[in-house]
Every structure is written in C-alpha cells, then in structure tokens.
Amino acid sequence: MSNALYDALFAPHAKSDAVFLRLTDGDGLSHRSFAEMAARFAGALTADGVKAGDRVAAQVDKCPEALALYAACIQTGAVLVPLNTAYTPSEIDYFVGNAEPRLVVCGQAAAPALSAIAETNGATLRTLNADGSGSLRALADAQASAFDPAPRSTDDLAAILYTSGTTGRSKGAMLTHGNLLSNALTLSDLWRFDAEDVLIHALPIFHTHGLFVAVNTCLVTGASIIFMPRFDVDAIIKAMPDATTMMGVPTFYTRLLDDARLTKDLTKGMRLFVSGSAPLPAETHRAFEARTGHRLLERYGMTETNMNTSNPYDGDRFAGTVGLPLPGVEVRVTDPATGTPLGKGEIGVIEVRGPNVFHGYWRMPDKTAEELRANGFFITGDLGTFDERGYLHIVGRQKDLIISGGFNIYPKEVETALEALPGVDESAVIGVPHPDFGEGVIAIVVPEAGTQAGADDLADALKDKLARFKQPKRIVLVDELPRNAMGKVQKNVLREQFVGLLS
C-alpha cells in the first residue's frame, strides 16, 4: 500500500540535488538533503513511540527542521497538529488536552511551561529551536538517512488544524492526505508552477497558507523556496531578483508599497504574486499594479477547506473579488435561514463541496453536524455573492453581519466606501449594542500617514455614498487595527473594546 502524500510530494524529488530551500543566510538545502533530514526525523518519531494515527503537536519556530518534522509525520503516518507560536501555555493546555498527542514539540524556552502539560496528558516532550537544535534534532541525528513510509490512503488523517477560536473554543479541523493532495495538484496546475520556480516564502508554517498552500505547491512540482523566518521588507526586496513567485497576506503588499524600492524593474523577473488569508483592499490591488505592472492574484480559502476559489492565472483578475471556483470544487451561495441556493447578485452564506473539504472537527460531532451538510457541502460562515461573470465576492462573516433597526448591513460595503475616501488607509466596521436599533454601526479607521482627515470629515463624505441606516454612528481613528498572525483583522477584539460606545 502506498503513502498518498509522501508518494506525491516527497518521493519524486528525494534523489534530486536541485535546491529546495534557499536560506537568508546564504545556505541552501537540496531536495536530497531535505529528504534525508526528514527520514532521520521520521526515525526519531518512531524511536519516541509515535505510530500511524498518533498526533504530534508542534509549537515551533519556522526553520528547515520544522518542515522536516512535517515530512516526518507524513512518512510515519502521524497526524501533525501545528500550533501558533503566539499561543500561551494555558491555550496550549487546551489543544494538547483535546488532541491527546503522543509527542509535543516546542522551543527550549517554552519547555519548562509545557513539560507539565505534556506529562499530564501522557505525551513525550521534545525540543526544537529556531536554529534547528534541540533534543528532537539530537535524536534525529542518531537515526538512519532512509525511512520506509507507513501505508496511508487518501482518507487517512494528515493534520489537525485548530481554528482561531474567535467565538468559543477552537475546533480541530481534520484534514486528510486526500484533502491536502487535491489542493496541491490543483493549485500547482492552475498557477503554472514548475521546477524552475523560486517562491518567496515569508509566511508562518503553523497555518494552512504557509504550510500547505505554499510548501505543498512547491513540493509537488520540485520548485525551490526562499525560506524566510518572517516577513521583512529588506529581505524580500533583496530576494526578488532571484525569485519568480511570492505568496503573502495583504499586509505584505501594503508594506512593500510603502517602500520606494518596489518598482517595475525590481519585479521584472516575477511572474506571480498571490494574496490571501485576509481581504485584499481594492486600492492595494490597483496601487500594486500601477507600481509594478503586476496584478495581484487573490484567492479564497480557509482552515477547513484549504483553497476554494482563485482569480485566473490567464484572464481577468478583478479587484475586490476572489475569483472562480477551483476545478473540481463546487461553491454556492445559500439563504442563511433555509439553505436554498441563491442566484447571482444575491447575498448569502458561502458553501463549499469538493475533495479539499475537511472530514469534520476532531471529537466534536455536534459541531461537525452543524457545519457539514449530509450532501457534503460545508457551511463556511462567510457571506458572499456571485457577480454576472461568475466571480465570487466576499461580503464578510455571517457573525459580523450587522442588523440595525431591522436592516441588514454588510461591513464590507461600508469599509469599501470608507477606503475610497482620501486620507483613509484601512478600516474595520463592526456592530455594537444600540438602545434603539439593536445594533449600531461603528467604523474604526486608520488614516493615511501625514493626512489630516478627521472623523467628522469622513462622516460627511459618506452621506452621499451610503444609505443613512448604513452610515456609521461613530467613527473612531486609531493608529492600527488588531490582527492575528495571518493578517486578519480581529473584529472580535474590536467589538469587545467598543461594546459600550453607543449605550
């Protein structure tokens, strides 16, 4: 029996001396060297008693060895549970208690706090540091440079990714070998990746974007990766002449636009810039094209599904849209109350069905039944609409919908109107309790640097652009918006901060 992901991602290039990882310190790692490192890590997992189906929880910094741990989990048949490096020990306690991993891997600095958590839950604790050192690396160095992969089918679990948990406890999305493989094959074909590509990778690898979308797309094609520990404008500008592609969150592109070194000449060797994980402002899309000549390719995905839609590689990429359904993936918009499919131009809940859709939430059958229909469609909780061209527009999250005086208000519409005004860099629109209307609209605005736009000026400018019930009852100016590690604005944080503003 084969191992679905290993056979597709790792085996074809395991003996290649072509560069796989290019590190910012000038070192590089070939596909062959990486395969040998991964085999040694697989041996280390086995030495620690990890068997097929066991969970391996990893809260580790981005480094080649962290990728080798991912590959080792695939080879042994273990289920990787990547955890955000910003999580506190109390948060890790929940994840470890829920996933019940055989092994917990963390940096040496976190080991004192996490050792008791691992012991309480019957797990072994190993360390892996940002420089690749640690007890797991030491154990791996004593293992053989070849490993016979465990049999795994497309239906076997490959990873459990926990949702961000903005409403209640985080849920562990169960992703199979087939889920990850289908996306890797589809995206590599759709985005025209091949062995000649060089990807700038400045994303974290505890998230589906950086780990599965970026890395797997390169692995399946034999492409190489400029592997950066974090986003750094100077490092990206330095790397761009040697690269062909880049994947990032909108914040990457807005910060690059702030640097005068971003020019058409700098990006002339690039063929593709992909944006995701958070909504891309239309103004950023237009400004990036004007500066570089490249139209950003925006796509739409989530933890439970990986990627669902994409603007085309060839053809029109429209600012403000996330494109067309991926080949083999069905996307529909339904009435939130009845589940009835809606027509083009109507706003409803986005539902997705396809080989990319997860197999449910770990040990949460009731939540799984709530969000996965019997016919296979996953209810994403995102609100959207299809335009006449068949392109999907994301309006917002269903939980972010504002109902004021009986009227539905979609935050994205108000944010778009605000961000089209002079002096506005970005905005976030939320609903907070209102004594008369139930909810009232609040706009939190980040002004452009050096501008004098005031809250009253912005409110006046919106009067002719939005119906009165959609207009913010208060506009608050701030220096920056709260974001998670993937650049998404944390509206739950803003709602907590401004909950009493209209009371």
Buried (B, 14 or more C-beta within 10 A) or exposed (E): EBBBBBBBBBBBBBEBEBBBBBBBEEEBBBBBBBBBBBBBBBBBBBEBEBEBBBBBBBBBBBBBBBBBBBBBBBBBBBBBBBBBBEBEBEBBBBBBEBBBBBBBBBBEEBBEBBBEBBEEBEBBBBBBBBEBBBBBBEBBEEBEEEBEBBEBEBEBBBBBBBBBEBEEEBBBBBBBBBBBBBBBBBBBBBBEBEEEBBBBBBBBBBBBBBBBBBBBBBBBBBBBBBBBBEBBBEBBBEBBEEBBBBBBBBBBBBBBBEEEEBEEEBBEEBBBBBBBBBBBBBBBBBBBBEBBEBBBBBBBBBBBBBBBBBBEEEEEBBBBBBBBBBEEBBBBBBEBEEBEEBEEEEBBBBBBBBBBBBBBBBBBEEBBEEBBBEEEBBBBBBBBBBEEEEBBBBBBBBEBBBEBEEEEBBBBBBBBBBBBBEBBBBBBBBBBBBEEBEBBBBBBBBBEEEEEBEBEBBBEBBEEBBEEBBBBBBBBBBEEBBBBBBBBBBBBBBBEBBEEBBE
